[in-house]
Amino acid sequence: MTRTRAVRMKVYFMLAWTILLASCGGTAPNLHVLEKPKNVDMIVKMNHGDFWKTVKMGAEVAAKEYNVNLTFKAPQNESDIDEQIRLVDESIKNNADAIILSASDYMRLAQVTDRAAYYKIPVISMDSEVASARITTFVGTNNYEAGQKAAERLIKLTGPESRIGVMNFVRGAKNADEREEGFMDYVARFPGVEVVDIEYCESDEQIARQLTRKMMKEHPDISGIVALNEVASIGTAEEIQELGYGGKVKIITFDSPAKVMELLQEGIVQGTVIQNPFNNGYLAVQYAVQVMEGIEVKEREDTKSRLIDLDNMLRPDNQKLLFPFVK
């Protein structure tokens, strides 16, 4: 990246961070701070990555505002379903007052979720859903719609006669399945567009790199790739750059870690679908408090997504998604 671009990125991040700190805060209307602290466990898919760090930051802001003792828990790897199940069981045994869960597997987390409800522990589903009728509410992106946005932009870049690939993350995760389904349904409108490969990188950058290399070796005429989460995005885009296909193979990514934004600046990535992880974390805690206080909550809270590119990334409304906050 050139010195000018590096400076611009630094100023951009500093500005957005200032907006974030100045703008979040204030409790929800008609929701009082808890007189006695409550224990809320937030169990997410993995304990690293910019996306989950931002979720945690939003949750911590809400926890401070509402007098909640927040415990943030996650496996080391998103594919470690057994460990996530164990963490939910641990929260049940420790008598958590509420659980916020981002399920790594839609079906396999269902039984332990039902078990939490049996012990009168409300479960708020966040980011990725779980196959349980006992969920209190869902907070997160409309993932099917987000997949369609990615497909629309990729086909606009590659044309209605093209060969493209998909780098997904964990098979069986509801948000992964919904993004892929939305993407594929949109692509189906264009008979001349062929999806030549769909891979699953298990949310591991190195695996994403290996699978991208394999994809390009087997299909050297690919003109575009979509990567459906933060980790898949970094691994795929970096490998395309390493292979010398930067700008030739169009890439649409998900999320906005610093590396993806740098690659967007350099023209390796042409667009990225931005979610709202800060709001996911904040609102999940807020809804947990409402449920614990006996206040009725809505069934779903769509925290929105938007496709960001070089032309629109500095618009104030898009900065709110790149660096989300609660109004």
C-alpha positions in Angstrom: 0.0 0.0 0.0 1.3 3.5 -0.9 2.2 6.0 1.8 -0.8 8.2 0.8 -3.2 5.3 1.1 -1.7 4.2 4.4 -2.2 7.7 5.8 -5.7 7.9 4.5 -6.6 4.6 6.1 -5.1 5.7 9.4 -7.1 9.0 9.4 -10.2 7.0 8.4 -10.0 4.5 11.2 -9.2 7.3 13.8 -12.3 9.3 12.6 -14.6 6.3 12.7 -13.3 5.3 16.2 -14.0 8.9 17.5 -17.5 8.7 16.1 -18.0 5.3 17.8 -16.8 6.5 21.2 -18.8 9.7 21.0 -22.1 8.1 19.8 -22.8 4.9 21.7 -24.4 5.1 25.1 -27.7 5.7 26.7 -30.2 3.1 27.8 -33.2 2.0 25.8 -36.5 3.8 26.4 -38.5 2.5 29.4 -35.6 0.1 30.4 -34.0 0.8 33.8 -30.6 -0.1 35.0 -30.8 -3.4 36.9 -30.8 -2.7 40.7 -29.0 -6.0 41.4 -26.4 -7.2 38.9 -27.3 -10.2 36.7 -25.0 -12.7 35.2 -25.1 -13.0 31.4 -22.9 -15.4 29.4 -22.2 -14.6 25.8 -21.0 -17.7 23.9 -19.8 -17.1 20.4 -18.1 -19.1 17.7 -14.5 -18.4 18.3 -12.3 -16.3 20.6 -10.4 -14.3 18.0 -11.0 -12.2 14.9 -12.1 -8.5 14.5 -15.7 -9.4 14.1 -16.0 -11.1 17.5 -13.8 -8.4 19.1 -16.4 -5.8 17.9 -19.3 -8.0 19.1 -17.6 -8.2 22.5 -17.0 -4.4 22.6 -20.7 -3.7 22.0 -21.8 -6.2 24.6 -19.4 -4.7 27.2 -20.8 -1.2 26.6 -24.4 -2.5 27.1 -23.3 -4.5 30.2 -21.8 -1.5 31.8 -24.9 0.6 31.1 -27.4 -2.0 32.4 -25.4 -3.3 35.4 -24.8 -6.8 33.9 -21.9 -9.1 34.8 -20.9 -10.3 31.3 -18.8 -13.4 30.7 -17.5 -13.8 27.1 -16.8 -17.4 26.2 -15.8 -19.1 22.9 -13.9 -22.1 21.5 -10.5 -21.5 19.9 -11.9 -22.6 16.5 -15.3 -22.1 15.0 -15.4 -25.7 13.9 -15.1 -27.0 17.5 -18.9 -27.6 18.0 -18.3 -30.0 21.0 -16.5 -27.3 22.9 -19.3 -24.8 22.2 -21.9 -27.3 23.5 -19.7 -27.8 26.6 -19.6 -24.0 27.2 -23.4 -23.8 27.1 -23.6 -26.7 29.5 -21.1 -24.9 31.8 -23.3 -21.8 31.8 -26.3 -23.9 32.7 -24.5 -25.5 35.6 -23.3 -22.1 36.8 -26.9 -20.8 36.8 -26.4 -18.0 34.4 -29.3 -15.5 34.5 -29.3 -15.4 30.6 -27.3 -16.8 27.7 -26.5 -15.1 24.4 -25.5 -17.7 21.9 -24.1 -17.6 18.4 -24.4 -21.2 17.4 -21.7 -22.7 15.3 -24.0 -25.5 14.2 -27.7 -25.0 13.6 -28.8 -28.5 14.6 -26.2 -29.7 17.0 -26.6 -26.8 19.4 -30.4 -27.3 19.6 -30.5 -29.9 22.4 -28.3 -27.9 24.8 -30.3 -24.7 24.0 -33.5 -26.6 24.9 -31.9 -27.7 28.1 -31.1 -24.1 29.1 -34.7 -23.2 28.5 -35.8 -26.2 30.7 -33.8 -24.7 33.6 -35.5 -21.3 33.0 -32.5 -19.7 31.5 -33.5 -17.4 28.6 -31.4 -17.8 25.5 -30.9 -14.9 23.0 -29.7 -16.1 19.6 -27.2 -13.7 18.0 -25.5 -13.7 14.6 -26.2 -17.3 13.8 -29.5 -19.1 14.6 -30.1 -22.5 16.3 -32.8 -25.0 15.7 -34.7 -24.5 18.9 -38.2 -23.2 19.5 -37.1 -22.0 22.9 -35.1 -19.1 21.7 -36.3 -15.8 23.1 -35.3 -13.6 20.2 -32.7 -13.4 17.3 -30.3 -10.4 16.8 -28.3 -10.3 13.7 -28.0 -9.9 9.9 -30.5 -11.1 7.4 -27.9 -13.5 6.0 -29.9 -14.6 3.0 -30.3 -11.0 1.9 -26.6 -10.4 2.5 -25.7 -13.3 0.2 -27.9 -11.8 -2.5 -26.1 -8.5 -2.2 -22.7 -10.2 -2.6 -24.0 -12.1 -5.7 -25.5 -9.0 -7.3 -22.2 -7.1 -7.1 -20.0 -10.0 -8.2 -22.1 -10.6 -11.3 -22.1 -6.9 -12.1 -18.3 -7.1 -12.0 -17.8 -10.4 -13.9 -20.7 -10.2 -16.3 -23.7 -12.4 -17.1 -21.4 -15.0 -18.8 -18.8 -16.0 -16.2 -17.4 -18.7 -14.0 -17.2 -18.0 -10.3 -16.3 -19.7 -7.0 -17.6 -19.6 -3.4 -15.4 -19.7 -0.3 -17.8 -20.5 2.6 -16.8 -21.1 6.2 -18.4 -23.8 8.3 -20.9 -26.2 6.8 -24.0 -26.5 9.1 -23.7 -23.0 10.6 -27.1 -21.3 9.9 -25.6 -18.0 8.7 -23.1 -19.8 6.4 -25.9 -21.8 4.9 -28.2 -18.8 4.5 -25.5 -16.6 2.8 -24.7 -19.4 0.4 -28.4 -20.0 -0.3 -29.0 -16.3 -1.0 -25.9 -16.1 -3.2 -26.9 -19.2 -5.2 -30.5 -18.1 -5.6 -29.5 -14.8 -7.1 -26.9 -16.5 -9.4 -29.6 -18.8 -10.7 -31.2 -15.8 -12.4 -28.3 -15.8 -14.9 -28.0 -19.0 -17.0 -24.6 -17.9 -18.3 -23.0 -17.7 -14.8 -21.6 -21.0 -13.6 -20.5 -21.6 -10.0 -17.6 -24.0 -10.6 -16.6 -24.6 -7.0 -17.9 -24.2 -3.4 -15.4 -24.8 -0.6 -15.5 -24.6 3.2 -12.5 -23.3 5.0 -13.6 -24.0 8.6 -12.9 -20.3 9.4 -9.2 -20.9 9.1 -7.1 -18.5 7.0 -4.6 -21.0 6.0 -7.2 -23.5 4.8 -8.9 -20.7 2.9 -5.5 -20.0 1.2 -5.0 -23.7 0.3 -8.5 -24.0 -1.1 -8.2 -20.8 -3.1 -5.0 -22.2 -4.6 -6.7 -25.4 -5.4 -9.7 -23.6 -6.9 -7.5 -21.5 -9.2 -5.4 -24.5 -10.2 -8.5 -26.5 -11.2 -10.4 -23.6 -12.7 -7.9 -21.1 -14.0 -10.6 -19.3 -16.0 -12.5 -18.2 -12.8 -13.4 -14.5 -13.0 -14.7 -14.0 -9.5 -14.9 -15.4 -6.0 -17.1 -14.6 -3.1 -15.8 -15.2 0.5 -18.6 -15.4 3.0 -17.0 -14.4 6.3 -14.1 -12.4 7.7 -11.6 -15.3 7.9 -12.5 -16.7 4.5 -12.2 -13.2 3.1 -8.7 -12.6 4.4 -7.3 -16.0 3.3 -8.9 -15.9 -0.1 -8.0 -12.4 -1.0 -4.4 -12.7 0.3 -3.9 -15.9 -1.8 -5.3 -14.3 -4.9 -2.9 -11.4 -4.4 0.0 -13.9 -3.8 -0.9 -15.8 -7.0 -0.8 -12.6 -9.1 -4.5 -12.6 -9.9 -5.2 -9.3 -8.0 -7.7 -7.3 -9.9 -8.1 -10.0 -12.6 -10.2 -12.2 -10.4 -12.9 -10.1 -8.8 -13.4 -10.7 -5.1 -16.4 -9.8 -2.9 -15.8 -10.4 0.8 -17.7 -10.2 4.1 -16.9 -7.9 7.1 -14.4 -5.1 7.5 -11.2 -6.2 9.4 -8.3 -3.9 8.8 -6.7 -6.4 6.3 -9.8 -6.5 4.1 -10.0 -2.7 4.1 -6.4 -2.5 3.1 -7.0 -5.0 0.2 -10.0 -3.0 -0.8 -7.8 0.1 -1.0 -5.3 -1.8 -3.1 -7.9 -3.1 -5.6 -7.5 -6.8 -4.7 -11.0 -6.7 -3.1 -13.7 -5.0 -5.1 -16.4 -4.8 -2.4 -17.3 -6.2 1.0 -20.6 -6.9 2.7 -20.6 -5.1 6.0 -22.6 -6.3 9.0 -23.1 -4.6 12.3 -21.2 -6.6 15.0 -21.1 -3.8 17.6 -24.9 -3.6 17.5 -25.2 -7.3 17.6 -23.4 -7.4 20.9 -25.0 -4.4 22.3 -28.6 -5.2 21.4 -28.2 -8.9 22.5 -27.3 -7.7 26.0 -30.1 -5.1 26.0 -32.7 -7.8 25.0 -31.3 -10.1 27.6 -32.0 -7.4 30.3 -35.5 -6.9 28.9 -36.2 -10.6 29.1 -34.9 -10.9 32.6 -37.1 -7.9 33.6 -40.1 -9.5 32.1 -40.4 -7.1 29.3 -41.7 -8.4 26.0 -39.2 -8.4 23.1 -39.6 -8.6 19.3 -39.0 -12.0 17.7 -36.2 -10.7 15.4 -33.9 -7.7 15.2 -32.3 -7.2 11.8 -29.1 -5.2 12.4 -28.7 -4.7 8.6 -25.9 -5.1 6.1 -24.6 -3.1 3.2 -22.1 -3.5 0.4 -19.1 -1.2 0.7 -16.6 -0.3 -2.0 -14.0 2.4 -2.7 -16.7 4.7 -4.1 -18.9 4.8 -1.0 -16.8 3.7 2.0 -16.2 7.2 3.3 -19.9 8.2 3.3 -21.0 8.9 6.9 -23.9 6.4 6.7 -21.5 3.7 5.7 -19.1 4.5 8.4 -21.9 3.6 10.8 -21.7 0.1 9.4 -18.0 -0.1 9.1 -17.7 1.0 12.8 -21.2 0.3 14.1 -22.7 1.9 17.2 -26.0 2.2 18.9 -27.7 5.5 18.4 
